[in-house]
Amino acid sequence: MDRYIDLILTIGITLGLIIWLTIMSKLKSKYGLNFKRVYCPVCGTKQPIIRVPKNQIQILYGGNTCPKCQIELDKYGNVIS
């Protein structure tokens, strides 16, 4: 009986996390996921697939620094001021 309760809890938590990540991705939140290629809005350069984070914010939440114009972008391609 305890195995069934553990299984139900595990499935419930997993489904909850999947739903939460899906909602955050659609809202373009910093907690969401972006699997699409990003272009720099300033110079139009396609950002590399494998990124090298330059600071702690990019490590935690994603994002990139454009190699051409050095503008800092979030994971969705928006300029971070």
Rosetta blueprint (number, residue, H / E / L):
1 M L
2 D H
3 R H
4 Y H
5 I H
6 D H
7 L H
8 I H
9 L H
10 T H
11 I H
12 G H
13 I H
14 T H
15 L H
16 G H
17 L H
18 I H
19 I H
20 W H
21 L H
22 T H
23 I H
24 M H
25 S H
26 K H
27 L L
28 K L
29 S L
30 K L
31 Y L
32 G L
33 L L
34 N L
35 F L
36 K L
37 R L
38 V L
39 Y E
40 C L
41 P L
42 V L
43 C L
44 G L
45 T L
46 K E
47 Q L
48 P L
49 I L
50 I L
51 R L
52 V L
53 P L
54 K L
55 N L
56 Q H
57 I H
58 Q H
59 I H
60 L H
61 Y H
62 G L
63 G L
64 N E
65 T E
66 C L
67 P L
68 K L
69 C L
70 Q L
71 I L
72 E E
73 L E
74 D L
75 K L
76 Y L
77 G L
78 N L
79 V E
80 I L
81 S L
